[in-house]
């Protein structure tokens, strides 16, 4: 009768636990953001909170294990899509709309924007790359007179942070109201059409 060596069984159990924790974390972070209590993640994964610390070193390690799949992949894809839009005016409209859509759908993205966990190097790298994209798209739109001349990339970041705070700490508005406000925002930052 052959038996599985004890070390192999432990490694398999550890791998299974890690995958269960990752899956539970992605689900919890998607629904509630990165600040969800680790006890909830542990319960959903069917493990103890201590197991999360043993496998990932705590919250920061767990965030870094899932943030690529949870936020970065989609954010960088929408940045790449924006760069592929030739018309600069359409590009900035797409970018702002897509960012706000991601904020509405993905509470974890708002925690990234708010730099909730500055000790996470991956989270801060996502912020850095997002800030570079903001500067790039605003500068291009300014150069083509697609945005009001006084509007800056800092303004765009401030608007995104304000929105993140409202979504994180307020009541989630109905989608049609949220989209209507996105239209108002775009109308406010774009260069007004010529009159007369």
N, C-alpha and C positions, 0 to 999 in steps of 0.2 A: 504494500500500500504506500503510494507516494504522498508526501505532504509538502505543502508550500512552506519554505523556510520562514521562520518568524520575522526576520528582517524584511523580507519581501512583502509579507502581509502588512507590516507596519507602514512601509513606504506606500503601498497601495491605499491603505486607510488614510494616510496623510494627504495623498493626492486627491482622494475623493472628498475629504473634508475641505481642502483648499478650493476645489471647484464648487462645492456646495456654498461655501462662504462667498466666493466671487459672485455667483449667480444671485444669491440673496442680497448682496450689497448693491449690485446693479439694479435690481428690482426696487429696493428701498430708496436708493439715491435718486432714481428716476422719478419716483413718486413724491419724495419728501425733501430732496436735497441732501447735501453732504453732511448736514448736522444731525441726521437721524440718530437716535441712541443706538449704540453698538449692541445693546441687549436685544433690540428688535431684529437686528441683522443675525445675531447668534441664534435667536429663537427660530427665525425663518429657515436658517441653515441646519437646524437640528444639532447645534453644537453649543458649547459653553462660551461665554465671553472670553475666558482665558485662552481658549483654542484660537480665537482671532488674534490675540496678542502673540501666542506661540507661533502661528503661521505667518503673520504679517507685521508683527511688531507694534500693532495698535492702529489707530484711525488713519494716520498719515500713510503708513505702509499699505493699508487697505485701499485708500483713495488712489494711491499711485499704481496699484495693481489693476484698477478698473477705469481710470480716468480717460485713457486712450479710447477705449471702446465706448465709454459713457458720453463723453463730450468732445474730445479732440478730433476724432475722426470726422464727425459731422461738421464741426466748426471749420476745419481746414478744407473740407469738401466744398462748403458754401463760399469760402474765400477763393478757392480755385475756380469755381463756377463764375463768380463775379469777375475775376481777372479775364475770363474768356469772353466777356460781353464787350463788344467793340464800342458801342455807343456809351460815352461816359455818363450821360444823364441817366440812361437806363441802368447802367452799372450801379450807380449810387442808390437808385431807387430799389433795385433788387437787393443790394447788400443790407440796407437799413431794414427793409421788409423781412428778409430772411433772418437777420439777427433777432429782431423782435419776435418772429415766429418761434425761433429756437428758445428764446427766453420764456415764452408762454408755455411751450410744451415740456421744457426740461429744467426743473428746479435746480438741478446740479450745476447747470450753466450759470445760473444767477450767483451761486456760491463762488464759482470761478471768477466771474466779473467783480464780485465784492472782495476777492482775495481773502476769503474767510480763513484759509489755512496757509499763511505765508511761508510756513516751514516746509511745505511741499514744493520741491524743486520742479516737478512736472507741472503742477498747477501754475506756478509763477512763469514757467516757460510758455504755457498756453496763453497767459496774459500778455507776455512780451510779444508773441507773434500776432496776437489779436490787435495790440496797440499799433504795431507796424502796419498791419492791413488798414486800420482806421486812417493812419496818416497818409498812406499811399492813395486810398480811394478819395479822401477829402481833397488832397493836393491836386489830383487829376481833375476832379470835378470843379475845383476852383479855377484851375488853368483853362477850363473850357466854359467858364461862366455858367455852370450848372447849379452852383450853390450861391447863396447870398455871400457877398465878399467878406463880411465880418464873421461868418461861421467857421469854426476851427475844429480840428480833430479832437481837441480837449472838450469842446462843446458836445461832440458826438459821444465821447466817452461818458461825460457827465449825464447825458440823457439816458444812456444805457444803464448806468449805475442807479439813477433815480428810478428807472423802470424795474430794475432788479430788486431794489428795496421795497417798492410798492407791491410787487408780486410775492416777495418772500414774507412780508409782514402784514399785507392787507388781504382782502378777499379777492379771489380770482374772478375777474369780470367775465361776463359772457363773451364768447368769441367774436360775435358781430360788433359789440361795443369796442373791444380791443382793436379789431381791424380798422374800425372807423377812426379811432384815435391815431393809429399809425398813419392813416391818410392825412389827418390834420397835421401831424408832425412833419410829414414830407412836404406838405403845402407851405409850412412855416419856414423850412430851411432852404428850399429851392429858390433860385432866382425868379422873382415875379415876372410873368409875361409882360411884354411891352404894352403900354396903354395907348389908346388912340389909334 
